[in-house]
Amino acid sequence: MIRFENVCLSRNGKDILSAVTFQIGEGEKVVFRGKSGSGKSTILKILVGAYKPDKGTVYFRGEPLSQGNIFAVRNVLSFIGQEPVLGAETVREALFLPFTFKAHRGLWPSADVVNKLLESLHLSPEILDRKSAQVSGGEKQRIAIARALLIGKTCFLADEITSALDSESKAAVMEILFQPGRTLVSVSHDLDWIARCERRIEVEDGRLKGEKNHGDD
């Protein structure tokens, strides 16, 4: 599904990624781990087109990532950062924002579907009536996940999303994102999260330094 081939990126004369090569299949759960500033989050940002590699090629479902197909790729991927921008004044408006666009117009989910999804993410349906500016970073993350699920996204890029969650909310998010069939590409220092991932890729100074699979010591 996702493939990096000798991807290099530098900023202001500093190498951020150097000859990064890896492949992730549909439905895999992968975590990149390493020290802060090692380049882990940059890998996710390249996937959503925020950065363009200086060298190398990124493939998504067999096609090289380009300006011509980045919007189609973003329709499949959902990037969840530490504090997502909801893009609307209220939580309700933010959650239903995708359904105001042509691609999803007329596909509005029922109140029952929405409420059950929110509750599965440890959110009260009453949050819909709150201002976006009044919800916490952890709540914004779960709202962003709910929005992505409502429009059928199946590939999630998660950047340190458990750091602002309590134990119950973290468990709810993990239960949702680690479901079979969903592809999860993540960055995390959270030991519970790392333990659930099938593959753990070590990043050091912009280079991949090794990989462990689920069950390895």
Order of alpha helices (4+ residues) and beta strands (2+ residues): beta-beta-beta-alpha-beta-beta-alpha-beta-alpha-alpha-alpha-beta-alpha-beta-alpha-beta-beta
